[in-house]
């Protein structure tokens, strides 16, 4: 599947699951997040400056659809959403810059109803492109501007969110973007070793906004 087709699927797949008894628009939400992303070949540290780990900062855009199949999930504590994410690194790039497109099933469980605090999982597929970058400590000269990794793979995550108003929610989550993906590339320029595996994950902190057009429909 090409990147363009995957993006279209991310944006419009919620329409496939829309329940006729609810407003489609009211179930959509949008959001954004700041990301701390690690790209590494070895077992990572939270922050590492070794020759096989790059620590990136970036932004994520989110489009989601809440309460899929709500006729089937009657539990007041459980819901199932679908969520698409587009992620791009922008700062702290050394040997790598990354761009990602993901789609997740997002089961949620309400743990504190009075404050509407939920824990959730993310299970899905995503395409991640990692390109050699000419940063402060750049990629090997023959990989700058070229793809170190570019593939679609299984992705997963865990997180927690809390409503701060009827429409706004804060969240923090962890996402595993690649685990031991196949590569055949150098990493940092001063390290001539050719590596065969690469992994990537991220910590994301952000906010979502849920649309609510009930007042318009009731007029």
ABEGO torsion letter per residue (X at the ends): XBAAAAAAAAAAAAAAABBAABBAAAABBBBBBBBBBBBBABBBBABBABAABBBBBBBBBBBBBBGBGAAABABAABBBBBBBBBBBBABGBBABBBBBBBBBBBBBBBABAAAGBBBBBBBBBBBBBBBBBBBABBBBAAABGBBABBBBBBBBBBBBBBBABAABBBBBBBBBABBGBBBBBBBBAABABBBABBBBBBBBBBBBBBBBAAAAAAX
